Amino acid sequence: ADIALVTRSYLSDFMARNADMAGQFLVSERIDQVYHHYALLRPQAPITGEAFSALLKGLRSSGQMLKIFEPYRIDVTPLP
């Protein structure tokens, strides 16, 4: 059997676009990796790090961040 490691978002998109092939795959529900994403801002960027952080916090607290990532099956986890 051939095995491929793909992100949940890629798999979800692939299955949506190729529904006729869905029965040919055995998909694990086990989460293998968790990714942490970071933003790099240049010193002369039109937004400061503090403003960007506040924007992200607002998206998270309002639930909008979850709505943005839901279609891609990307979980928005609570901050520590």
Stockholm file with secondary structure:
# STOCKHOLM 1.0

chainA/1-80         ADIALVTRSYLSDFMARNADMAGQFLVSERIDQVYHHYALLRPQAPITGEAFSALLKGLRSSGQMLKIFEPYRIDVTPLP
#=GR chainA/1-80 SS CCCCCCCHHHHHHHHHHTGGGGGGCCCCCCCCCCCCCCCCCCTTCSSCHHHHHHHHHHHHHHTHHHHHHGGGTCCCCCCC
#=GC SS_cons        CCCCCCCHHHHHHHHHHTGGGGGGCCCCCCCCCCCCCCCCCCTTCSSCHHHHHHHHHHHHHHTHHHHHHGGGTCCCCCCC
//
